[in-house]
């Protein structure tokens, strides 16, 4: 195995060998020794170099794939996606979720324009403040009932959609149709009271409880391709997460 990657294992340690390898790979990603896009040697060669079984090496790699730090790409191999992306996320849009449950999603477009990225958005997208980005604001309805306000910022090169397309298709549908595959995401869920303008669009009193969700998404080349800042009516929507004991 060549620089910048050095891995050693302690066969006398009670720590499983796969975990030792995974921890060292994760540390290398977090410290920047392995940059986004770095391609690892194939698993068979890595196992041979470390004197490990192939299933052990495969499990070590899978640990980091599950955390969103590595991605397997057919014909390319295993690559570093992005340091700090920790959680495996099933990347669907609210439009996808509503359509899959027969709730007839509808969309009201509030904003669809190219604008200069404010500092907070530029930081999330990894661009300089003032860089042109696509800014979208939409109200999502389910069976005619307002459910959420969705605000997204995307790199200007990623998508140019009409209001009609945004009204009839989900954002992720449009992104995928444009040739971009969203691979992993980091999101934060919280709660707060509705601002006056949010309350007006959602049909709730000002200060009513809203669920909030911020999401940053990466494609399979390790590029940031979306920052979303969304609010949901708390009484009509919930987030479900499956937890599995390691």
C-alpha positions as CSV (number, residue, x, y, z in Angstrom):
1,X,0.0,0.0,0.0
2,X,1.4,3.4,-1.0
3,X,1.4,6.8,0.7
4,X,-0.5,8.7,1.9
5,X,-2.2,5.6,3.4
6,X,-0.4,3.5,6.0
7,X,-2.2,0.9,8.0
8,X,-1.0,-1.5,10.7
9,X,-2.9,-4.1,12.7
10,X,-2.3,-5.6,16.1
11,X,-3.2,-9.2,16.1
12,X,-2.9,-9.4,19.9
13,X,-5.4,-6.6,20.5
14,X,-8.9,-7.5,21.6
15,X,-10.2,-5.0,19.0
16,X,-11.4,-6.8,15.9
17,X,-9.1,-6.5,12.9
18,X,-11.7,-5.1,10.6
19,X,-12.4,-2.3,13.2
20,X,-8.7,-1.5,13.5
21,X,-8.5,-1.0,9.7
22,X,-11.7,1.0,9.5
23,X,-10.7,3.3,12.3
24,X,-7.3,4.1,10.7
25,X,-9.0,4.7,7.3
26,X,-11.5,7.0,9.0
27,X,-8.8,8.9,10.8
28,X,-6.9,9.4,7.6
29,X,-10.0,10.8,6.0
30,X,-10.8,13.1,8.9
31,X,-7.2,14.5,9.0
32,X,-7.1,15.1,5.3
33,X,-4.5,12.5,4.6
34,X,-7.0,11.0,2.2
35,X,-8.7,13.7,0.2
36,X,-12.1,13.5,-1.5
37,X,-11.8,11.5,-4.7
38,X,-8.8,9.5,-3.5
39,X,-9.1,6.0,-4.9
40,X,-8.2,3.1,-2.6
41,X,-6.3,0.0,-3.7
42,X,-8.8,-2.8,-4.4
43,X,-9.9,-4.8,-1.4
44,X,-8.2,-8.0,-2.5
45,X,-4.8,-6.3,-2.8
46,X,-5.3,-4.5,0.5
47,X,-6.1,-7.7,2.3
48,X,-3.1,-9.4,0.8
49,X,-0.8,-6.5,1.8
50,X,-2.1,-6.6,5.4
51,X,-2.2,-10.3,5.7
52,X,-6.0,-10.2,6.3
53,X,-8.8,-12.3,5.0
54,X,-10.8,-10.8,2.2
55,X,-14.1,-10.8,4.3
56,X,-12.3,-8.9,7.0
57,X,-11.1,-6.3,4.6
58,X,-14.5,-6.1,2.9
59,X,-16.2,-5.5,6.3
60,X,-13.7,-2.7,7.2
61,X,-14.5,-0.9,3.9
62,X,-18.2,-1.5,4.3
63,X,-18.1,0.2,7.7
64,X,-17.0,3.4,6.0
65,X,-19.3,3.0,3.1
66,X,-22.2,2.8,5.6
67,X,-21.0,6.0,7.3
68,X,-20.9,7.8,3.9
69,X,-17.1,8.3,4.0
70,X,-16.3,5.9,1.1
71,X,-18.3,5.1,-2.0
72,X,-18.0,2.0,-4.3
73,X,-18.2,2.9,-8.0
74,X,-18.4,0.1,-10.6
75,X,-15.5,0.2,-12.9
76,X,-13.7,2.7,-10.7
77,X,-13.2,1.1,-7.3
78,X,-13.6,2.6,-3.8
79,X,-13.1,6.3,-3.4
80,X,-13.2,8.8,-0.5
81,X,-16.4,10.9,-0.7
82,X,-16.1,13.7,1.8
83,X,-14.6,13.9,5.3
84,X,-17.2,14.5,8.0
85,X,-20.1,13.0,6.3
86,X,-21.0,10.4,8.9
87,X,-24.6,9.3,8.5
88,X,-26.0,6.9,5.9
89,X,-29.0,8.7,4.5
90,X,-31.7,7.4,2.2
91,X,-31.8,10.3,-0.3
92,X,-35.4,10.9,-1.3
93,X,-37.3,14.2,-1.7
94,X,-40.5,15.0,0.0
95,X,-42.1,14.8,-3.5
96,X,-40.9,11.2,-3.7
97,X,-42.1,10.3,-0.3
98,X,-45.6,11.7,-0.9
99,X,-45.9,10.1,-4.3
100,X,-44.9,6.7,-3.0
101,X,-47.7,6.8,-0.4
102,X,-50.4,8.1,-2.8
103,X,-50.8,11.5,-1.3
104,X,-50.7,13.4,-4.6
105,X,-48.0,16.0,-4.1
106,X,-48.5,19.5,-5.4
107,X,-46.1,22.4,-5.5
108,X,-46.4,26.2,-5.4
109,X,-43.2,27.9,-6.6
110,X,-42.3,31.0,-4.6
111,X,-38.8,31.6,-6.0
112,X,-36.8,30.2,-8.9
113,X,-33.8,32.4,-9.7
114,X,-30.0,32.6,-9.9
115,X,-28.7,34.8,-7.1
116,X,-25.5,35.5,-5.3
117,X,-24.8,33.0,-2.5
118,X,-25.0,34.6,1.0
119,X,-22.2,33.7,3.3
120,X,-24.1,31.0,5.2
121,X,-25.1,29.3,2.0
122,X,-21.7,29.7,0.4
123,X,-20.1,27.9,3.4
124,X,-22.4,24.9,3.0
125,X,-21.8,24.7,-0.8
126,X,-18.1,25.2,-0.5
127,X,-18.0,28.3,-2.7
128,X,-17.0,31.9,-2.3
129,X,-19.7,34.3,-1.0
130,X,-21.4,36.0,-3.9
131,X,-20.9,33.0,-6.2
132,X,-24.0,32.6,-8.5
133,X,-26.2,29.8,-7.3
134,X,-29.7,28.6,-8.1
135,X,-32.2,29.6,-5.3
136,X,-35.5,27.7,-5.1
137,X,-38.4,28.3,-2.7
138,X,-41.5,26.1,-2.9
139,X,-44.5,25.2,-0.8
140,X,-45.2,21.5,-0.9
141,X,-48.8,20.4,-0.6
142,X,-50.2,16.9,0.1
143,X,-53.8,16.4,-1.3
144,X,-54.3,20.1,-1.4
145,X,-53.1,20.7,2.2
146,X,-49.9,22.8,2.7
147,X,-47.3,20.7,4.4
148,X,-43.8,22.2,4.0
149,X,-41.8,25.2,2.8
150,X,-38.7,23.9,0.9
151,X,-35.8,26.3,0.3
152,X,-32.8,25.0,-1.7
153,X,-29.6,26.4,-3.1
154,X,-27.7,24.5,-5.8
155,X,-24.6,25.2,-7.9
156,X,-25.5,27.1,-11.0
157,X,-24.1,24.4,-13.3
158,X,-26.3,21.7,-11.7
159,X,-29.8,22.6,-12.8
160,X,-31.9,25.1,-14.8
161,X,-35.6,24.1,-14.3
162,X,-38.7,26.0,-15.2
163,X,-41.5,26.7,-12.7
164,X,-43.7,24.2,-14.6
165,X,-41.0,21.5,-14.1
166,X,-40.7,22.3,-10.4
167,X,-44.5,22.1,-10.0
168,X,-44.8,18.7,-11.6
169,X,-41.6,16.9,-10.6
170,X,-39.5,16.5,-7.5
171,X,-36.2,18.3,-7.3
172,X,-34.3,15.1,-7.0
173,X,-36.1,13.7,-10.1
174,X,-34.9,16.7,-12.0
175,X,-31.3,16.5,-10.7
176,X,-31.1,12.8,-11.5
177,X,-32.5,13.4,-15.0
178,X,-29.8,16.0,-15.5
179,X,-27.1,13.3,-14.9
180,X,-26.2,13.9,-11.3
181,X,-26.4,11.1,-8.8
182,X,-26.8,12.2,-5.2
183,X,-24.9,9.8,-3.1
184,X,-24.8,10.9,0.6
185,X,-26.1,13.6,2.8
186,X,-25.7,15.1,6.2
187,X,-28.9,16.5,7.8
188,X,-30.0,18.1,11.0
189,X,-33.5,18.0,12.4
190,X,-34.9,20.4,14.9
191,X,-38.0,22.5,15.9
192,X,-39.0,26.1,16.3
193,X,-42.0,28.4,16.0
194,X,-43.4,29.6,12.7
195,X,-42.4,33.1,11.4
196,X,-45.2,35.3,10.1
197,X,-44.4,34.6,6.5
198,X,-44.1,30.9,7.0
199,X,-47.4,30.8,8.9
200,X,-49.1,32.6,6.0
201,X,-48.0,30.0,3.5
202,X,-48.6,27.0,5.7
203,X,-52.0,28.1,7.0
204,X,-51.0,27.9,10.7
205,X,-50.9,30.6,13.4
206,X,-47.6,32.6,13.8
207,X,-45.5,30.8,16.4
208,X,-47.0,27.4,15.7
209,X,-44.6,24.5,16.1
210,X,-42.6,23.6,12.9
211,X,-40.2,20.8,12.3
212,X,-37.0,22.0,10.7
213,X,-34.5,20.1,8.5
214,X,-31.2,21.3,7.1
215,X,-29.5,19.0,4.5
216,X,-26.2,19.2,2.6
217,X,-25.9,16.6,-0.1
218,X,-22.9,15.3,-2.1
219,X,-22.8,13.5,-5.4
220,X,-20.8,10.4,-6.2
221,X,-17.8,12.6,-7.3
222,X,-17.6,14.1,-3.8
223,X,-19.0,17.5,-4.9
224,X,-21.5,19.4,-2.8
225,X,-24.6,19.7,-4.9
226,X,-27.3,20.9,-2.6
227,X,-28.1,22.8,0.6
228,X,-31.6,22.7,1.8
229,X,-33.3,24.6,4.6
230,X,-36.9,23.2,5.1
231,X,-39.8,23.6,7.5
232,X,-42.7,21.2,8.0
233,X,-46.0,21.5,9.8
234,X,-45.4,19.5,13.0
235,X,-48.9,18.1,13.2
236,X,-48.9,16.7,9.7
237,X,-45.3,15.3,9.2
238,X,-42.8,13.2,11.1
239,X,-39.3,11.8,10.5
240,X,-38.6,8.2,11.1
241,X,-35.1,6.7,11.7
242,X,-34.3,3.1,12.0
243,X,-31.6,2.3,14.6
244,X,-29.6,-0.9,14.4
245,X,-27.4,-2.3,17.2
246,X,-23.8,-2.7,15.9
